[in-house]
Amino acid sequence: MRRAEIGTHHHIAGPYLAGYAAEMDWREDHRRVSNGEQFMMVLGATLAHDVSRLWKGCWQRGDD
């Protein structure tokens, strides 16, 4: 998890910690599955769930 924070996410804390940990767990569990199959799994899970209140709009910057 520390390597992912340093290399990819740059700061993991607060309410997002569980989500990042779940993502890293999923990646480790499915690392031997082909990319196409992983894509279909993620797409299926995405379409089966509602929009997350926690992650909604997190990519948008606030007014600085």
Helices and strands as residue ranges (DSSP letters): H 2-4, I 5-9, G 14-16, H 17-29, H 35-48
